[in-house]
Amino acid sequence: MKNNVTRLLDSKKVSFKVHISPNEKRSALETSAILGVDANQVYKTIVALRPNKGKPILAIIPGPLSLNLKLLAKALGEKKVVLSTHSEAEKITGLQTGGISPLALINKGFQVVLDSSAMPHETIFVSGGQRGLTVELSPNDLLSLIRATTAEISKIRE
């Protein structure tokens, strides 16, 4: 399957694999089960906002974990950040929830933070910019493409 994300990866000569699943909204945990991979390697992209209307934030964290807003704010040097609603995330990104990809939003005005837990993995899985399309690539390649910073920004779900 080809889309803007896979064409970008091809053009940058990045090694990646595409994984296709039914075109439905799925959680990262459901995606890991369908793909038969470790859920800790499947990363989800969450949109967060600054209360002072600064740049929106893409937080990329492992599927089984939750975003820790305090850790994210600290990593960004902010006093506070808030989660966007699903409708806000779709409006801000132009992508459907379940298909929001940092690779589809390069140079679109987002500040991006990748959870540091990604770095020890040989490969991780992220959305390919549409529901049902998952891209597997090295976290270092992802980091350099999306110009993200890394920080510990997730916590165990409660």
Order of alpha helices (4+ residues) and beta strands (2+ residues): alpha-beta-alpha-beta-beta-beta-alpha-beta-alpha-beta-beta-beta-alpha-beta-beta
